[in-house]
Amino acid sequence: MGKTSQLRMNKINKSFAGVSALQEVDFEVRAGEIHALLGANGAGKSTLMKILSGAYELDSGTIEIDGQAAVIRTPGDAKANGIHCVYQEVDTALVPHLSVTENIMLDRISSRGSSSWLRWSSLHKEAETVLARLGAHIPVRKRVGELTLAEKQLVLIARLLTEQAKVVIFDEPTAPLSLEEAERLFLVMHQLKKDGIGCIFITHRLPEVFQNCDRITVMRDGRHVLTAQKKDTSIDDIVKAMLGRTFAEEFPKVDVKIGGSVLEVNGLTRSHAVRDVSFEVKAGEIVAIVGLVGAGKTELSRLLFGADAKESGSVKVKGREIDLSQPSEAIRGGIALVPEERRKQGILVSESVKRNLSLPILNLISKLGFLSHAAESKNAETLISRLGIKASSAAQSTMYLSGGNQQKVSIGKWLAADVNVFLFDEPTKGVDIGAKSDIFRIIGDLAGQGKAIVYLTCEFTEAIGIADRIMVMCDGRLVAAFPRGEATQEQLLLFASGGEEVSR
């Protein structure tokens, strides 16, 4: 595979219905590099990559591959030029009822027409060889539908290698993966880099960028604003380029007077997932509980919300013990949960923004069993304005909002309810950096109203940025506690990985 392959996009312009999406954008990928493409939602990075992959046609500008002008009008044109994509939704690119070999060799099989002319023993061997090159050990006769998401990604990448890929676009590939699976994917990306393939990596996770990428390009408002070698920049510089704001401004921490105890958790236990957990959160206090995937954070949030049954322990809100037999009792006791899986548990995707925002207060805006549409509309208008939800109207279906705006709806529905404790489980998962700032501001506002906030996350940077106190969870237990300003990411990772129990 040629080590000199290189891609250049020069002065790319694209408009939709007269509205400019890209303005004079330059972008370059060298052979054998991992190049991060970053930007908030709406920055233009997806549009740029859709032009490169043939989903959209450019209005003006040029694309060069290996120094030669390339015309890319369709996905077929992109593949013919060695440009391939690995999306989060790998199932759209694979055929689940076919074997691993059949999926890897799909182009070759389809070009031969009749399967009777195929030498299956040599195809299986070739598929095994390509997978071995990626360090992957997947049975090649197994149906793809039986594989894990991470294994499916590897099968798709193996197919790209058989098709002589020059440039591979990785669009948020680690978002659905565990920490271990993500590390495995990065090893594969570094193997592609070693083979002279250019990798474009789109992600919201800046630590991943600084651990794995060679260069970073930032887009904002449809324009190219920065390209830099990783060694010549910092997370703070990148955040400022993406937002026009610094790291400190990204985590707007307002000083709030901390009041009396609101939430008291004593000895909460459920099997090995949550083991003898005790802590307290005061009025106006943001307590972050950090841990790696599998530490028990989500399980703890579900126990506190009554979604799962506890084996032992008690929970009090403002001194009164709460019945956690079901979520409705937790809500009645003053506890709200913004869950990690917002599309499955946090919102009704097929319902309107207006209806989602009114769900917890239907009893308050109904009379004699009849819903007041005027009151529902007023509630929605107030919350859409207050939270900065970007929707065409309150009647828009929630499924068509961006991830960040869906999360604002998931949070916003609780704001008019009589709730004292807010549980946030991975609230910024899959959310762009601009919406993250909005979510941190909303959480700060809630703390300013005297609410008790429990912020459960595996993003250590976020915990350091917004929490008054940080506790570390490992194997279902709380193993460390740090006041604001006293924890580093290294310390948090140490304890999250199985460090000794400490208290401060």
C-alpha positions as a Python dict, from the first residue, in 0.01 Angstrom:
ca = {
    (1, 'M'): (0, 0, 0),
    (2, 'G'): (156, 331, -103),
    (3, 'K'): (298, 536, 182),
    (4, 'T'): (272, 860, -16),
    (5, 'S'): (-106, 873, -55),
    (6, 'Q'): (-232, 1211, 47),
    (7, 'L'): (-567, 1386, 46),
    (8, 'R'): (-630, 1758, 6),
    (9, 'M'): (-960, 1943, 13),
    (10, 'N'): (-915, 2299, -112),
    (11, 'K'): (-1151, 2594, -58),
    (12, 'I'): (-1462, 2375, -19),
    (13, 'N'): (-1795, 2559, -22),
    (14, 'K'): (-2139, 2412, 40),
    (15, 'S'): (-2481, 2571, 98),
    (16, 'F'): (-2825, 2426, 167),
    (17, 'A'): (-3130, 2627, 57),
    (18, 'G'): (-2914, 2938, 43),
    (19, 'V'): (-2769, 2889, 394),
    (20, 'S'): (-2392, 2845, 396),
    (21, 'A'): (-2270, 2526, 568),
    (22, 'L'): (-1903, 2540, 457),
    (23, 'Q'): (-1701, 2845, 360),
    (24, 'E'): (-1362, 2813, 190),
    (25, 'V'): (-1262, 2510, 398),
    (26, 'D'): (-913, 2359, 354),
    (27, 'F'): (-835, 2015, 496),
    (28, 'E'): (-542, 1780, 443),
    (29, 'V'): (-464, 1423, 549),
    (30, 'R'): (-116, 1277, 509),
    (31, 'A'): (-38, 914, 449),
    (32, 'G'): (26, 730, 774),
    (33, 'E'): (-120, 984, 1017),
    (34, 'I'): (-417, 997, 1253),
    (35, 'H'): (-574, 1339, 1202),
    (36, 'A'): (-848, 1456, 1441),
    (37, 'L'): (-1131, 1664, 1296),
    (38, 'L'): (-1305, 1850, 1577),
    (39, 'G'): (-1585, 2103, 1622),
    (40, 'A'): (-1913, 2159, 1801),
    (41, 'N'): (-2237, 2042, 1640),
    (42, 'G'): (-2305, 2265, 1342),
    (43, 'A'): (-1935, 2341, 1292),
    (44, 'G'): (-1946, 2175, 949),
    (45, 'K'): (-1726, 1869, 1005),
    (46, 'S'): (-2003, 1619, 916),
    (47, 'T'): (-2087, 1813, 600),
    (48, 'L'): (-1718, 1818, 500),
    (49, 'M'): (-1689, 1442, 553),
    (50, 'K'): (-2014, 1377, 362),
    (51, 'I'): (-1863, 1560, 66),
    (52, 'L'): (-1546, 1353, 96),
    (53, 'S'): (-1742, 1026, 119),
    (54, 'G'): (-1972, 1114, -174),
    (55, 'A'): (-2296, 1162, 21),
    (56, 'Y'): (-2305, 1534, -79),
    (57, 'E'): (-2165, 1715, -380),
    (58, 'L'): (-1953, 2022, -320),
    (59, 'D'): (-2066, 2358, -462),
    (60, 'S'): (-1712, 2472, -534),
    (61, 'G'): (-1355, 2381, -446),
    (62, 'T'): (-1131, 2087, -536),
    (63, 'I'): (-1030, 1750, -397),
    (64, 'E'): (-687, 1601, -470),
    (65, 'I'): (-570, 1246, -401),
    (66, 'D'): (-201, 1164, -447),
    (67, 'G'): (-163, 1504, -613),
    (68, 'Q'): (-427, 1426, -878),
    (69, 'A'): (-766, 1597, -904),
    (70, 'A'): (-1049, 1366, -797),
    (71, 'V'): (-1418, 1398, -880),
    (72, 'I'): (-1634, 1260, -598),
    (73, 'R'): (-2008, 1276, -659),
    (74, 'T'): (-2122, 942, -515),
    (75, 'P'): (-2015, 697, -242),
    (76, 'G'): (-1895, 470, -525),
    (77, 'D'): (-1662, 748, -646),
    (78, 'A'): (-1522, 783, -293),
    (79, 'K'): (-1456, 408, -260),
    (80, 'A'): (-1295, 398, -606),
    (81, 'N'): (-1055, 666, -478),
    (82, 'G'): (-975, 464, -164),
    (83, 'I'): (-1189, 668, 78),
    (84, 'H'): (-1387, 463, 330),
    (85, 'C'): (-1594, 530, 644),
    (86, 'V'): (-1634, 358, 980),
    (87, 'Y'): (-1947, 494, 1148),
    (88, 'Q'): (-2088, 438, 1497),
    (89, 'E'): (-2377, 251, 1335),
    (90, 'V'): (-2167, -28, 1180),
    (91, 'D'): (-2475, -244, 1122),
    (92, 'T'): (-2574, -23, 829),
    (93, 'A'): (-2256, -131, 645),
    (94, 'L'): (-2263, -504, 729),
    (95, 'V'): (-2496, -791, 636),
    (96, 'P'): (-2586, -965, 964),
    (97, 'H'): (-2695, -1304, 822),
    (98, 'L'): (-2370, -1347, 624),
    (99, 'S'): (-2046, -1482, 770),
    (100, 'V'): (-1743, -1276, 871),
    (101, 'T'): (-1560, -1388, 554),
    (102, 'E'): (-1855, -1298, 332),
    (103, 'N'): (-1875, -950, 484),
    (104, 'I'): (-1500, -888, 453),
    (105, 'M'): (-1492, -1011, 92),
    (106, 'L'): (-1830, -862, -4),
    (107, 'D'): (-1706, -657, -300),
    (108, 'R'): (-1512, -945, -448),
    (109, 'I'): (-1799, -1192, -403),
    (110, 'S'): (-2054, -955, -559),
    (111, 'S'): (-1823, -884, -855),
    (112, 'R'): (-1785, -1259, -930),
    (113, 'G'): (-2161, -1308, -962),
    (114, 'S'): (-2202, -1680, -894),
    (115, 'S'): (-2074, -1820, -563),
    (116, 'S'): (-2001, -2153, -738),
    (117, 'W'): (-1687, -1993, -889),
    (118, 'L'): (-1551, -1891, -547),
    (119, 'R'): (-1279, -2085, -365),
    (120, 'W'): (-1412, -2059, -10),
    (121, 'S'): (-1109, -2215, 157),
    (122, 'S'): (-882, -1943, 16),
    (123, 'L'): (-1136, -1668, 96),
    (124, 'H'): (-1159, -1785, 459),
    (125, 'K'): (-779, -1793, 479),
    (126, 'E'): (-750, -1442, 333),
    (127, 'A'): (-1011, -1310, 579),
    (128, 'E'): (-817, -1468, 867),
    (129, 'T'): (-495, -1308, 740),
    (130, 'V'): (-651, -960, 719),
    (131, 'L'): (-802, -992, 1068),
    (132, 'A'): (-468, -1116, 1207),
    (133, 'R'): (-303, -807, 1058),
    (134, 'L'): (-541, -606, 1281),
    (135, 'G'): (-464, -827, 1582),
    (136, 'A'): (-823, -955, 1576),
    (137, 'H'): (-915, -1318, 1643),
    (138, 'I'): (-1272, -1361, 1518),
    (139, 'P'): (-1402, -1694, 1378),
    (140, 'V'): (-1443, -1618, 1007),
    (141, 'R'): (-1732, -1863, 957),
    (142, 'K'): (-1938, -1702, 1233),
    (143, 'R'): (-2244, -1496, 1137),
    (144, 'V'): (-2179, -1121, 1175),
    (145, 'G'): (-2514, -1081, 1352),
    (146, 'E'): (-2370, -1281, 1645),
    (147, 'L'): (-2070, -1050, 1697),
    (148, 'T'): (-2027, -768, 1950),
    (149, 'L'): (-2029, -408, 1828),
    (150, 'A'): (-1650, -386, 1869),
    (151, 'E'): (-1600, -705, 1666),
    (152, 'K'): (-1829, -572, 1391),
    (153, 'Q'): (-1612, -259, 1369),
    (154, 'L'): (-1305, -479, 1319),
    (155, 'V'): (-1481, -677, 1043),
    (156, 'L'): (-1568, -351, 866),
    (157, 'I'): (-1207, -226, 896),
    (158, 'A'): (-1081, -561, 763),
    (159, 'R'): (-1307, -515, 458),
    (160, 'L'): (-1153, -171, 396),
    (161, 'L'): (-807, -327, 388),
    (162, 'T'): (-911, -575, 118),
    (163, 'E'): (-1044, -280, -84),
    (164, 'Q'): (-710, -95, -76),
    (165, 'A'): (-820, 193, 147),
    (166, 'K'): (-602, 505, 136),
    (167, 'V'): (-805, 720, 377),
    (168, 'V'): (-1044, 597, 647),
    (169, 'I'): (-1294, 829, 818),
    (170, 'F'): (-1371, 722, 1178),
    (171, 'D'): (-1690, 904, 1279),
    (172, 'E'): (-1737, 884, 1661),
    (173, 'P'): (-1628, 517, 1658),
    (174, 'T'): (-1558, 495, 2033),
    (175, 'A'): (-1888, 646, 2154),
    (176, 'P'): (-2065, 309, 2196),
    (177, 'L'): (-1755, 116, 2312),
    (178, 'S'): (-1626, 25, 2658),
    (179, 'L'): (-1285, 160, 2765),
    (180, 'E'): (-1120, -172, 2681),
    (181, 'E'): (-1289, -196, 2339),
    (182, 'A'): (-1188, 163, 2260),
    (183, 'E'): (-824, 86, 2345),
    (184, 'R'): (-842, -214, 2109),
    (185, 'L'): (-976, 10, 1831),
    (186, 'F'): (-691, 258, 1883),
    (187, 'L'): (-437, -25, 1840),
    (188, 'V'): (-604, -101, 1506),
    (189, 'M'): (-591, 268, 1403),
    (190, 'H'): (-220, 277, 1484),
    (191, 'Q'): (-171, -38, 1271),
    (192, 'L'): (-347, 137, 980),
    (193, 'K'): (-120, 437, 1036),
    (194, 'K'): (186, 208, 1023),
    (195, 'D'): (55, 69, 693),
    (196, 'G'): (55, 419, 543),
    (197, 'I'): (-321, 476, 560),
    (198, 'G'): (-448, 822, 653),
    (199, 'C'): (-705, 813, 937),
    (200, 'I'): (-952, 1094, 1002),
    (201, 'F'): (-1082, 1071, 1359),
    (202, 'I'): (-1401, 1258, 1459),
    (203, 'T'): (-1480, 1255, 1831),
    (204, 'H'): (-1607, 1465, 2124),
    (205, 'R'): (-1353, 1306, 2361),
    (206, 'L'): (-1048, 1531, 2373),
    (207, 'P'): (-831, 1300, 2589),
    (208, 'E'): (-857, 1035, 2313),
    (209, 'V'): (-736, 1292, 2062),
    (210, 'F'): (-428, 1384, 2264),
    (211, 'Q'): (-344, 1019, 2330),
    (212, 'N'): (-369, 898, 1970),
    (213, 'C'): (-362, 1172, 1706),
    (214, 'D'): (-73, 1331, 1518),
    (215, 'R'): (-249, 1648, 1401),
    (216, 'I'): (-569, 1827, 1493),
    (217, 'T'): (-799, 2037, 1275),
    (218, 'V'): (-1075, 2245, 1434),
    (219, 'M'): (-1380, 2383, 1252),
    (220, 'R'): (-1623, 2643, 1380),
    (221, 'D'): (-1931, 2790, 1210),
    (222, 'G'): (-1853, 2624, 877),
    (223, 'R'): (-1495, 2751, 864),
    (224, 'H'): (-1151, 2605, 921),
    (225, 'V'): (-1005, 2780, 1228),
    (226, 'L'): (-700, 2573, 1328),
    (227, 'T'): (-469, 2293, 1217),
    (228, 'A'): (-184, 2209, 1454),
    (229, 'Q'): (55, 1932, 1546),
    (230, 'K'): (-63, 1770, 1869),
    (231, 'K'): (269, 1850, 2039),
    (232, 'D'): (225, 2219, 1959),
    (233, 'T'): (-116, 2262, 2121),
    (234, 'S'): (-317, 2173, 2435),
    (235, 'I'): (-672, 2078, 2536),
    (236, 'D'): (-722, 2438, 2649),
    (237, 'D'): (-614, 2571, 2307),
    (238, 'I'): (-842, 2326, 2127),
    (239, 'V'): (-1144, 2408, 2345),
    (240, 'K'): (-1087, 2778, 2284),
    (241, 'A'): (-1066, 2717, 1907),
    (242, 'M'): (-1385, 2509, 1910),
    (243, 'L'): (-1588, 2743, 2126),
    (244, 'G'): (-1409, 3072, 2129),
    (245, 'R'): (-1388, 3001, 2505),
    (246, 'T'): (-1116, 2869, 2739),
    (247, 'F'): (-1123, 2552, 2949),
    (248, 'A'): (-1219, 2750, 3259),
    (249, 'E'): (-1507, 2909, 3068),
    (250, 'E'): (-1619, 2567, 2941),
    (251, 'F'): (-1687, 2462, 3301),
    (252, 'P'): (-1873, 2765, 3437),
    (253, 'K'): (-1844, 2706, 3811),
    (254, 'V'): (-2053, 2955, 4008),
    (255, 'D'): (-1985, 2994, 4378),
    (256, 'V'): (-2296, 2875, 4559),
    (257, 'K'): (-2366, 2883, 4930),
    (258, 'I'): (-2374, 2521, 5051),
    (259, 'G'): (-2668, 2457, 5284),
    (260, 'G'): (-2785, 2171, 5504),
    (261, 'S'): (-2805, 1802, 5421),
    (262, 'V'): (-3057, 1713, 5148),
    (263, 'L'): (-2964, 1357, 5043),
    (264, 'E'): (-2838, 1091, 5285),
    (265, 'V'): (-2747, 748, 5151),
    (266, 'N'): (-2660, 476, 5404),
    (267, 'G'): (-2530, 127, 5327),
    (268, 'L'): (-2699, 96, 4987),
    (269, 'T'): (-2633, -252, 4845),
    (270, 'R'): (-2737, -462, 4546),
    (271, 'S'): (-2534, -778, 4482),
    (272, 'H'): (-2178, -701, 4363),
    (273, 'A'): (-2280, -399, 4156),
    (274, 'V'): (-2335, -161, 4451),
    (275, 'R'): (-2172, -254, 4780),
    (276, 'D'): (-2239, -73, 5107),
    (277, 'V'): (-2244, 277, 4954),
    (278, 'S'): (-2291, 570, 5193),
    (279, 'F'): (-2262, 943, 5120),
    (280, 'E'): (-2432, 1277, 5176),
    (281, 'V'): (-2512, 1571, 4947),
    (282, 'K'): (-2601, 1916, 5079),
    (283, 'A'): (-2820, 2190, 4934),
    (284, 'G'): (-2638, 2366, 4648),
    (285, 'E'): (-2364, 2103, 4639),
    (286, 'I'): (-2249, 1918, 4325),
    (287, 'V'): (-2102, 1580, 4419),
    (288, 'A'): (-1938, 1392, 4133),
    (289, 'I'): (-1907, 1013, 4150),
    (290, 'V'): (-1643, 905, 3899),
    (291, 'G'): (-1534, 561, 3787),
    (292, 'L'): (-1446, 348, 3488),
    (293, 'V'): (-1701, 152, 3284),
    (294, 'G'): (-1840, -125, 3506),
    (295, 'A'): (-1763, 51, 3835),
    (296, 'G'): (-2131, 52, 3935),
    (297, 'K'): (-2223, 418, 3874),
    (298, 'T'): (-2530, 349, 3658),
    (299, 'E'): (-2644, 72, 3895),
    (300, 'L'): (-2616, 318, 4187),
    (301, 'S'): (-2824, 579, 4002),
    (302, 'R'): (-3093, 318, 3928),
    (303, 'L'): (-3109, 213, 4295),
    (304, 'L'): (-3142, 575, 4407),
    (305, 'F'): (-3428, 623, 4158),
    (306, 'G'): (-3611, 303, 4249),
    (307, 'A'): (-3560, 152, 3903),
    (308, 'D'): (-3389, -153, 4058),
    (309, 'A'): (-3459, -311, 4396),
    (310, 'K'): (-3204, -260, 4673),
    (311, 'E'): (-3103, -549, 4896),
    (312, 'S'): (-3025, -328, 5194),
    (313, 'G'): (-2960, 30, 5296),
    (314, 'S'): (-3166, 347, 5319),
    (315, 'V'): (-3207, 681, 5140),
    (316, 'K'): (-3334, 1000, 5304),
    (317, 'V'): (-3428, 1329, 5140),
    (318, 'K'): (-3442, 1624, 5382),
    (319, 'G'): (-3447, 1381, 5676),
    (320, 'R'): (-3739, 1170, 5547),
    (321, 'E'): (-3677, 810, 5438),
    (322, 'I'): (-3778, 747, 5078),
    (323, 'D'): (-3966, 441, 4955),
    (324, 'L'): (-3755, 318, 4661),
    (325, 'S'): (-3987, 37, 4552),
    (326, 'Q'): (-4046, 209, 4216),
    (327, 'P'): (-3948, 532, 4033),
    (328, 'S'): (-4285, 699, 4100),
    (329, 'E'): (-4212, 674, 4476),
    (330, 'A'): (-3863, 821, 4428),
    (331, 'I'): (-4010, 1111, 4229),
    (332, 'R'): (-4274, 1164, 4498),
    (333, 'G'): (-3987, 1174, 4749),
    (334, 'G'): (-3810, 1447, 4551),
    (335, 'I'): (-3556, 1252, 4342),
    (336, 'A'): (-3516, 1288, 3962),
    (337, 'L'): (-3288, 1088, 3731),
    (338, 'V'): (-3142, 1199, 3398),
    (339, 'P'): (-3030, 855, 3270),
    (340, 'E'): (-2732, 762, 3054),
    (341, 'E'): (-2949, 603, 2782),
    (342, 'R'): (-3155, 913, 2713),
    (343, 'R'): (-3320, 783, 2393),
    (344, 'K'): (-3439, 465, 2568),
    (345, 'Q'): (-3507, 595, 2921),
    (346, 'G'): (-3486, 974, 2934),
    (347, 'I'): (-3724, 1087, 2659),
    (348, 'L'): (-4007, 956, 2443),
    (349, 'V'): (-3840, 996, 2104),
    (350, 'S'): (-4162, 976, 1901),
    (351, 'E'): (-4335, 1245, 2111),
    (352, 'S'): (-4302, 1621, 2064),
    (353, 'V'): (-4063, 1842, 2261),
    (354, 'K'): (-4369, 1999, 2426),
    (355, 'R'): (-4510, 1665, 2545),
    (356, 'N'): (-4173, 1543, 2676),
    (357, 'L'): (-4126, 1863, 2876),
    (358, 'S'): (-4466, 1824, 3042),
    (359, 'L'): (-4452, 1453, 3136),
    (360, 'P'): (-4361, 1486, 3508),
    (361, 'I'): (-4613, 1769, 3565),
    (362, 'L'): (-4920, 1639, 3380),
    (363, 'N'): (-5112, 1636, 3709),
    (364, 'L'): (-5028, 2004, 3763),
    (365, 'I'): (-5146, 2118, 3419),
    (366, 'S'): (-5464, 1907, 3409),
    (367, 'K'): (-5808, 1969, 3555),
    (368, 'L'): (-6062, 1693, 3615),
    (369, 'G'): (-5845, 1462, 3404),
    (370, 'F'): (-5828, 1703, 3106),
    (371, 'L'): (-5492, 1839, 2995),
    (372, 'S'): (-5466, 2217, 2956),
    (373, 'H'): (-5298, 2262, 2617),
    (374, 'A'): (-5239, 2631, 2691),
    (375, 'A'): (-5055, 2546, 3014),
    (376, 'E'): (-4855, 2274, 2836),
    (377, 'S'): (-4753, 2516, 2559),
    (378, 'K'): (-4656, 2787, 2808),
    (379, 'N'): (-4442, 2540, 3006),
    (380, 'A'): (-4267, 2428, 2686),
    (381, 'E'): (-4201, 2784, 2563),
    (382, 'T'): (-4053, 2881, 2901),
    (383, 'L'): (-3823, 2578, 2917),
    (384, 'I'): (-3713, 2594, 2551),
    (385, 'S'): (-3607, 2955, 2605),
    (386, 'R'): (-3448, 2894, 2945),
    (387, 'L'): (-3247, 2590, 2831),
    (388, 'G'): (-3160, 2712, 2482),
    (389, 'I'): (-3318, 2407, 2317),
    (390, 'K'): (-3272, 2435, 1940),
    (391, 'A'): (-3597, 2306, 1786),
    (392, 'S'): (-3802, 2428, 1490),
    (393, 'S'): (-4100, 2450, 1729),
    (394, 'A'): (-4234, 2299, 2051),
    (395, 'A'): (-4432, 2057, 1832),
    (396, 'Q'): (-4118, 1912, 1668),
    (397, 'S'): (-4064, 1539, 1727),
    (398, 'T'): (-3784, 1490, 1982),
    (399, 'M'): (-3617, 1222, 1768),
    (400, 'Y'): (-3508, 1488, 1518),
    (401, 'L'): (-3314, 1697, 1773),
    (402, 'S'): (-2936, 1671, 1811),
    (403, 'G'): (-2800, 1464, 2100),
    (404, 'G'): (-2730, 1777, 2304),
    (405, 'N'): (-3080, 1913, 2257),
    (406, 'Q'): (-3236, 1577, 2340),
    (407, 'Q'): (-3036, 1582, 2663),
    (408, 'K'): (-3163, 1932, 2744),
    (409, 'V'): (-3520, 1798, 2704),
    (410, 'S'): (-3433, 1501, 2928),
    (411, 'I'): (-3314, 1746, 3197),
    (412, 'G'): (-3573, 2017, 3131),
    (413, 'K'): (-3875, 1797, 3193),
    (414, 'W'): (-3784, 1787, 3564),
    (415, 'L'): (-3738, 2162, 3615),
    (416, 'A'): (-4105, 2242, 3681),
    (417, 'A'): (-4148, 1936, 3906),
    (418, 'D'): (-4108, 1949, 4285),
    (419, 'V'): (-3766, 1783, 4297),
    (420, 'N'): (-3484, 1832, 4550),
    (421, 'V'): (-3225, 1582, 4426),
    (422, 'F'): (-3100, 1556, 4066),
    (423, 'L'): (-2911, 1244, 3956),
    (424, 'F'): (-2714, 1289, 3632),
    (425, 'D'): (-2575, 966, 3482),
    (426, 'E'): (-2315, 1042, 3209),
    (427, 'P'): (-2511, 1353, 3105),
    (428, 'T'): (-2264, 1461, 2834),
    (429, 'K'): (-2232, 1123, 2659),
    (430, 'G'): (-2247, 1180, 2282),
    (431, 'V'): (-2301, 1552, 2331),
    (432, 'D'): (-2100, 1814, 2143),
    (433, 'I'): (-1879, 2058, 2328),
    (434, 'G'): (-2113, 2355, 2285),
    (435, 'A'): (-2411, 2167, 2435),
    (436, 'K'): (-2184, 2045, 2718),
    (437, 'S'): (-2131, 2404, 2828),
    (438, 'D'): (-2507, 2460, 2828),
    (439, 'I'): (-2561, 2146, 3038),
    (440, 'F'): (-2296, 2255, 3291),
    (441, 'R'): (-2466, 2596, 3313),
    (442, 'I'): (-2806, 2432, 3375),
    (443, 'I'): (-2655, 2214, 3649),
    (444, 'G'): (-2494, 2523, 3805),
    (445, 'D'): (-2832, 2700, 3802),
    (446, 'L'): (-2993, 2404, 3980),
    (447, 'A'): (-2722, 2412, 4246),
    (448, 'G'): (-2787, 2786, 4284),
    (449, 'Q'): (-3152, 2704, 4360),
    (450, 'G'): (-3038, 2482, 4651),
    (451, 'K'): (-3085, 2149, 4473),
    (452, 'A'): (-2857, 1856, 4563),
    (453, 'I'): (-2670, 1731, 4254),
    (454, 'V'): (-2517, 1385, 4207),
    (455, 'Y'): (-2309, 1381, 3889),
    (456, 'L'): (-2202, 1028, 3781),
    (457, 'T'): (-1937, 1021, 3509),
    (458, 'C'): (-1632, 848, 3366),
    (459, 'E'): (-1508, 1186, 3232),
    (460, 'F'): (-1263, 1288, 3506),
    (461, 'T'): (-1205, 1631, 3352),
    (462, 'E'): (-1573, 1719, 3385),
    (463, 'A'): (-1580, 1613, 3751),
    (464, 'I'): (-1276, 1828, 3829),
    (465, 'G'): (-1435, 2117, 3640),
    (466, 'I'): (-1779, 2133, 3802),
    (467, 'A'): (-1786, 1936, 4129),
    (468, 'D'): (-1764, 2068, 4486),
    (469, 'R'): (-1661, 1719, 4595),
    (470, 'I'): (-1546, 1413, 4400),
    (471, 'M'): (-1590, 1052, 4509),
    (472, 'V'): (-1434, 759, 4323),
    (473, 'M'): (-1621, 433, 4263),
    (474, 'C'): (-1449, 101, 4194),
    (475, 'D'): (-1606, -246, 4188),
    (476, 'G'): (-1930, -119, 4340),
    (477, 'R'): (-1768, 66, 4632),
    (478, 'L'): (-1678, 429, 4703),
    (479, 'V'): (-1302, 417, 4754),
    (480, 'A'): (-1187, 781, 4767),
    (481, 'A'): (-1315, 1133, 4829),
    (482, 'F'): (-1161, 1468, 4736),
    (483, 'P'): (-1270, 1828, 4808),
    (484, 'R'): (-1276, 2072, 4514),
    (485, 'G'): (-932, 2161, 4386),
    (486, 'E'): (-751, 1867, 4545),
    (487, 'A'): (-791, 1593, 4283),
    (488, 'T'): (-588, 1538, 3966),
    (489, 'Q'): (-692, 1315, 3676),
    (490, 'E'): (-400, 1084, 3760),
    (491, 'Q'): (-517, 1040, 4121),
    (492, 'L'): (-874, 974, 4013),
    (493, 'L'): (-760, 714, 3760),
    (494, 'L'): (-539, 545, 4022),
    (495, 'F'): (-828, 494, 4264),
    (496, 'A'): (-1077, 414, 3986),
    (497, 'S'): (-839, 136, 3876),
    (498, 'G'): (-837, -23, 4222),
    (499, 'G'): (-644, 209, 4455),
    (500, 'E'): (-672, 188, 4834),
    (501, 'E'): (-966, 345, 5019),
    (502, 'V'): (-898, 697, 5145),
    (503, 'S'): (-1107, 978, 5283),
    (504, 'R'): (-1032, 1347, 5300),
}
